[in-house]
Every structure is written in structure tokens, then in C-alpha cells.
């Protein structure tokens, strides 16, 4: 049994998303979605940078990355 009130307790995304009793492929699906998004944008961003200019595209990707990391830390 996990005691969430104990400061030494491990409270990670498995508990936060209630995946403890879910089938094993749910855990893999989270990693796969992350990789699929990364692979998709790795093909889209360079093309956009060539059309719109690298400086603007890099600035926008840094902004989105910062927002995503901040949201990750909040959760």
C-alpha cells in the first residue's frame, strides 16, 4: 500500500494517472505518444524554419518548450 502522506513515498505519474491496475500497454502508450510527437515535429520544424526563417521558428519552439516544461513541473 502506498502512503502518500509519507514524505519518502514515491508519488509518480503511475499513481497520478491512476495506472496501477491498468494493462501494461497503457504505460508504453504514454512513451509512444511522446516519441510520435517528437518524430512528427522533427520532420515539420526544419521545413518551416527554411520557409519562415530560423530565428523565428527557434524562438517559437523555445517558447513552447518552456511552457510545456512549466506545465510538467506544475502537475
VEXDO-230646 format. One line per field, with one value per residue: residue in one letter; z, y, x of N, C-alpha, C in turn. Coordinates in pm, 1 decimal, decimal comma, always signed. Atoms other than C-alpha are relative to their C-alpha. Example, Ala and Ser with C-alpha at 12.3 -4.5 7.8 and 13.67 -1.06 7.14 Angstrom:
2
residu	A / S .
n.pz	+0,0 / -6,0 .
n.py	-119,0 / -119,0 .
n.px	+89,0 / -82,0 .
ca.pz	+780,0 / +714,0 .
ca.py	-450,0 / -106,0 .
ca.px	+1230,0 / +1367,0 .
c.pz	+0,0 / +73,0 .
c.py	+120,0 / +109,0 .
c.px	+90,0 / -77,0 .
! end
This chain:
75
residu	X / X / X / X / X / X / X / X / X / X / X / X / X / X / X / X / X / X / X / X / X / X / X / X / X / X / X / X / X / X / X / X / X / X / X / X / X / X / X / X / X / X / X / X / X / X / X / X / X / X / X / X / X / X / X / X / X / X / X / X / X / X / X / X / X / X / X / X / X / X / X / X / X / X / X .
n.pz	+0,0 / +10,3 / -93,1 / +64,5 / -101,4 / -42,0 / +87,6 / +76,2 / +92,9 / +141,3 / +63,1 / +136,8 / +96,8 / -2,6 / -98,9 / +34,5 / +109,8 / -40,7 / +92,1 / -76,8 / +35,8 / +143,4 / +77,2 / +15,4 / +120,9 / -28,4 / -34,2 / +124,4 / +87,1 / -38,5 / +61,3 / +145,8 / +40,3 / -12,6 / +111,8 / +125,3 / +8,9 / +26,0 / +137,8 / +89,7 / +3,5 / +54,6 / +145,2 / +36,1 / -42,3 / +94,4 / +122,2 / -36,0 / -21,9 / +130,7 / +64,6 / -79,2 / -63,3 / -115,2 / -125,5 / -49,4 / -32,1 / -121,9 / -111,8 / -31,6 / -59,3 / -137,1 / -77,6 / -23,0 / -87,8 / -134,2 / -51,3 / -25,5 / -119,0 / -116,2 / -28,3 / -54,6 / -138,5 / -79,6 / -28,2 .
n.py	-118,2 / -124,3 / -104,5 / -127,0 / -100,1 / +18,3 / -78,7 / +88,3 / +76,3 / -27,3 / -37,0 / -32,8 / -9,2 / +122,4 / -24,5 / -120,2 / +31,0 / +119,2 / +107,2 / +113,7 / +124,3 / +0,3 / +90,1 / -47,5 / -78,7 / -140,8 / -64,1 / -14,0 / -95,4 / -134,8 / -20,1 / +0,6 / -128,3 / -97,4 / +20,5 / -32,3 / -145,9 / -43,0 / +36,5 / -83,5 / -135,9 / +2,3 / -8,1 / -120,9 / -122,0 / -46,0 / -51,9 / -131,0 / -90,7 / -39,1 / -90,8 / -119,1 / -54,6 / +81,7 / -74,2 / +1,4 / +136,5 / +40,6 / -74,6 / +60,6 / +132,6 / -21,8 / -43,6 / +115,8 / +92,8 / -57,2 / +14,7 / +142,9 / +38,4 / -62,4 / +77,5 / +128,9 / -20,9 / -34,1 / +123,5 .
n.px	+84,0 / -76,1 / +40,3 / -32,9 / -31,2 / -138,5 / -87,6 / -88,1 / +82,8 / -19,9 / +126,4 / -38,5 / +108,5 / +81,5 / +104,3 / +75,8 / +91,3 / +75,6 / -36,7 / -51,0 / +68,0 / +28,6 / -87,1 / -136,9 / -20,8 / +29,4 / -127,1 / -74,3 / +68,2 / -42,6 / -131,0 / +14,0 / +58,4 / -108,4 / -92,4 / +68,8 / +2,2 / -138,0 / -33,7 / +79,7 / -51,6 / -135,4 / +12,0 / +73,2 / -69,5 / -103,5 / +61,3 / +55,3 / -113,0 / -52,6 / +95,2 / +30,8 / -119,0 / -37,4 / +5,8 / +137,9 / +41,5 / -70,6 / +59,3 / +129,2 / -18,7 / -45,7 / +115,4 / +87,1 / -70,6 / +3,6 / +136,5 / +24,2 / -75,8 / +64,5 / +120,4 / -43,0 / -40,6 / +118,4 / +73,9 .
ca.pz	+0,0 / -90,9 / +182,6 / +0,2 / +327,2 / +396,6 / +269,1 / +147,4 / -56,1 / -430,9 / -594,0 / -967,9 / -1286,3 / -1245,2 / -927,9 / -1055,5 / -1370,6 / -1182,8 / -1396,0 / -1118,5 / -1219,9 / -1591,7 / -1858,5 / -1920,3 / -2267,5 / -2116,6 / -1977,7 / -2315,1 / -2491,6 / -2292,9 / -2407,6 / -2764,1 / -2784,3 / -2660,3 / -2923,6 / -3200,6 / -3122,2 / -3118,4 / -3451,5 / -3612,5 / -3513,1 / -3607,2 / -3964,9 / -3960,9 / -3779,9 / -4022,1 / -4324,0 / -4150,1 / -4048,8 / -4410,2 / -4519,8 / -4236,7 / -4112,3 / -3846,3 / -3586,2 / -3556,6 / -3558,4 / -3293,8 / -3075,5 / -3100,3 / -3027,3 / -2721,4 / -2604,1 / -2648,4 / -2482,3 / -2185,1 / -2147,4 / -2174,3 / -1913,8 / -1679,0 / -1712,8 / -1644,7 / -1326,8 / -1208,8 / -1238,7 .
ca.py	+0,0 / +345,0 / +607,9 / +942,0 / +1134,2 / +991,5 / +1232,7 / +936,4 / +795,2 / +770,5 / +955,5 / +944,1 / +958,2 / +598,6 / +695,8 / +1041,4 / +899,6 / +600,3 / +346,3 / +98,6 / -158,9 / -79,9 / -314,2 / -287,1 / -135,6 / +186,3 / +264,1 / +204,6 / +414,5 / +721,9 / +681,6 / +609,0 / +924,1 / +1127,6 / +975,3 / +1011,3 / +1382,1 / +1425,9 / +1244,1 / +1442,1 / +1778,5 / +1673,7 / +1648,9 / +1962,1 / +2217,3 / +2217,7 / +2270,3 / +2556,6 / +2706,4 / +2707,6 / +2888,2 / +3135,9 / +3191,8 / +3002,2 / +3278,6 / +3299,4 / +2924,4 / +2864,8 / +3138,8 / +2981,7 / +2631,1 / +2761,5 / +2931,9 / +2618,4 / +2402,9 / +2638,1 / +2634,9 / +2254,6 / +2212,7 / +2458,7 / +2266,8 / +1941,8 / +2084,9 / +2216,7 / +1875,1 .
ca.px	+0,0 / +130,7 / +119,0 / +103,3 / +133,6 / +479,0 / +748,5 / +955,5 / +666,2 / +713,1 / +425,8 / +489,7 / +285,2 / +167,4 / -18,4 / -120,6 / -280,7 / -427,6 / -239,3 / -163,1 / -424,0 / -431,8 / -292,7 / +80,2 / +38,8 / -105,1 / +240,7 / +402,1 / +138,8 / +244,6 / +603,9 / +494,8 / +282,6 / +578,1 / +807,0 / +546,8 / +508,4 / +884,7 / +922,9 / +640,2 / +780,1 / +1132,9 / +1007,9 / +788,5 / +1007,6 / +1307,8 / +1082,0 / +905,4 / +1239,5 / +1354,3 / +1038,3 / +984,6 / +1337,4 / +1527,2 / +1531,6 / +1151,6 / +1099,1 / +1365,3 / +1216,5 / +869,8 / +998,0 / +1185,7 / +866,6 / +655,1 / +920,4 / +935,5 / +557,4 / +544,8 / +818,6 / +645,8 / +318,8 / +503,4 / +650,4 / +312,8 / +149,8 .
c.pz	+0,0 / +96,0 / -57,7 / +99,4 / +49,8 / -93,7 / -83,6 / -103,4 / -143,5 / -63,3 / -141,9 / -92,7 / -3,6 / +100,6 / -39,9 / -110,3 / +26,2 / -96,1 / +71,2 / -44,9 / -148,6 / -70,4 / -28,5 / -121,9 / +18,4 / +29,8 / -125,6 / -94,2 / +33,2 / -62,2 / -151,6 / -51,0 / +7,4 / -119,3 / -133,1 / -18,7 / -32,9 / -146,0 / -100,2 / -10,4 / -48,9 / -152,3 / -44,3 / +26,8 / -98,9 / -129,4 / +25,4 / +20,6 / -132,3 / -69,8 / +73,8 / +60,4 / +130,2 / +133,7 / +60,8 / +44,1 / +127,9 / +120,9 / +41,0 / +63,5 / +142,5 / +89,9 / +32,8 / +92,8 / +144,2 / +62,9 / +34,4 / +124,6 / +126,5 / +37,4 / +58,2 / +147,2 / +90,6 / +36,6 / +91,6 .
c.py	+124,0 / +102,0 / +134,6 / +108,9 / -10,3 / +78,0 / -85,6 / -83,2 / +43,6 / +24,6 / +46,4 / -2,1 / -125,0 / +16,2 / +119,6 / -25,6 / -126,3 / -117,0 / -126,9 / -131,4 / -7,1 / -100,6 / +64,2 / +90,2 / +146,7 / +76,3 / +23,6 / +101,6 / +143,0 / +31,5 / +6,4 / +131,0 / +109,5 / -11,4 / +36,8 / +151,6 / +55,6 / -26,9 / +85,8 / +139,9 / +6,5 / +4,4 / +130,6 / +126,5 / +43,0 / +59,0 / +140,0 / +102,8 / +47,1 / +100,3 / +132,9 / +66,9 / -72,7 / +71,9 / -3,6 / -139,1 / -48,3 / +71,9 / -60,9 / -138,8 / +11,1 / +41,7 / -118,0 / -102,5 / +49,5 / -14,6 / -145,7 / -47,0 / +59,3 / -75,0 / -136,8 / +14,9 / +30,6 / -125,4 / -82,9 .
c.px	+88,1 / -57,7 / +43,6 / +36,4 / +143,4 / +91,7 / +94,9 / -75,8 / +26,9 / -136,1 / +32,3 / -121,1 / -86,2 / -113,2 / -87,1 / -101,2 / -82,5 / +23,7 / +45,3 / -62,9 / -35,5 / +90,8 / +135,1 / +18,7 / -39,4 / +128,4 / +83,5 / -62,7 / +40,5 / +135,7 / -7,8 / -57,6 / +105,6 / +95,0 / -64,5 / -7,6 / +137,1 / +37,0 / -76,6 / +58,9 / +144,1 / -2,4 / -65,1 / +82,0 / +109,6 / -56,7 / -56,0 / +111,3 / +59,3 / -91,2 / -14,3 / +123,2 / +28,9 / -17,2 / -140,5 / -43,4 / +68,4 / -56,8 / -133,7 / +15,9 / +53,6 / -115,8 / -91,7 / +64,3 / -2,6 / -137,4 / -29,0 / +74,2 / -60,9 / -127,0 / +32,7 / +38,2 / -117,9 / -77,1 / +81,6 .
! end
